[in-house]
Amino acid sequence: MKRIAVALALLLSVSLSAFSQAKPSVAIFGDSYSTFEGYLTPDTMETWYFLNRNDPQRTDVKSVRQTWWWQVVKQMGWKLEVNNSWSGSTICNTGYNDADYTHRSFMTRHSSLGRPDVILLFGGTNDSWCGAPLGEFKYEGWKRADLYCFRPALAWLLEHLQDRYPTADVFFMLNSDLKESINSSVDEICGHYGVPVIKLSGIDKTSGHPNVKGMQQIADQVVASLKKYYK
């Protein structure tokens, strides 16, 4: 009986040790910059980066290992929970040519991130590029019309992410070369919710999107920022 008790205690100790050393899971929540063929959930979302596509005017990224997020996950020793990224997606519900982008907006997709320990939110690029209306800073009582504007939509998104994933650490990744009004709005709204902003700079791009060099630059900057929080 004593041997059985010792064996059970040892098994429990090993199980607890394994649990405590489990790799943190990360959800990649983004737009075209974070896409790659065959690595999106769900796989019906549009992508910018394809496996082995030979189109140098578009990009030289041909392998998932070259993407910024694959490199970050690898270097941080994490595991990928889900990559929910949709090319052309906006945070708010307004898209290009004033089209209704509700079906692909970050707000619509926010509930499909699995059970992450970390959420890397890389958005705002298309809101800047398509000229989505800024709207007012609004942190409660959102109306449907508010969510077609960047500022109230981002506030809605961050609040709902924190409510749905209360134990997850949320980081906002801010692209380089965006409108200053977008940059300052991100700073203000993320500050309100206590969400750290990883500000990217000097990213090498082809057709407005990071190429192999740019992906490496993004990964290096993100890892450097994350290591301030995860020793």
CORKA-V253453 format. One record per helix or strand. SS is the DSSP state (2 for helix, 1 for strand). FROM is the first residue (numbers start at 1). LEN is the number of residues. Records with the same first field share a line. If there is no record, write none. Layout:
SS=FROM-LEN + FROM-LEN
This chain:
2=2-19 + 32-3 + 64-3 + 68-9 + 96-3 + 106-4 + 125-6 + 144-5 + 150-15 + 180-14 + 212-15
1=25-6 + 55-1 + 59-1 + 79-7 + 94-1 + 100-1 + 118-5 + 169-6 + 196-4 + 205-2 + 209-2
